[in-house]
């Protein structure tokens, strides 16, 4: 499971990603990480994430599949105001 915080406050783009084991029913984004989002509006997205790293001719290639979470009202996403 992945939780993504995206901000474009102050003309600066910031994206923070936290991942948690799929079997967990909850997770906590550390305050020290949330504190890196600048003041202003940010989007919050919850996604299912599967990641696999392959060795291809000596190169570590990481493949990531993400599927945005859904709830009964639509996507598991919203906006938050950081102060």
Secondary structure, 3 states (H helix, E strand, C coil): CEEEEEECHHHCCEEEEEECCCCCCCCCCCHHHHCCCCCEEEEEEEEEEEEEEEEECCEEEEEEEEEECEECCEECEEEEEEC
